[in-house]
Amino acid sequence: MRTVFKLLNVFNCVDVLGEVFLEEDRSIVCYEDTRHKKLVGFASVALLVWALLLPSLQFTLFFVRRVQIFNLMNSGWIR
């Protein structure tokens, strides 16, 4: 959960005297600085992986192995 909050902080900008800065690091100007653009790109991809690909992979693995999981549950190994 902490990782998600760190990734979401990349999108959290504040207005300071007419300029918009990243709240976590006030040396980065939002929407103009190349560092911010790279951070937004990385955070977007990471959030996409975290939110879509990992649950999809987990579902696929459980679906493929559903018979083995069902057999283990019935044999008493998994409760």
Secondary structure, DSSP 8 states (H G I E B T S, - for coil): -HHHHHHHGGG-EEEETTEEEESS-TTSBTTTSHHHHHHHHHHHHHHHIIIIIHHHHHHHHHHHTHHHHHHHHHHTS--
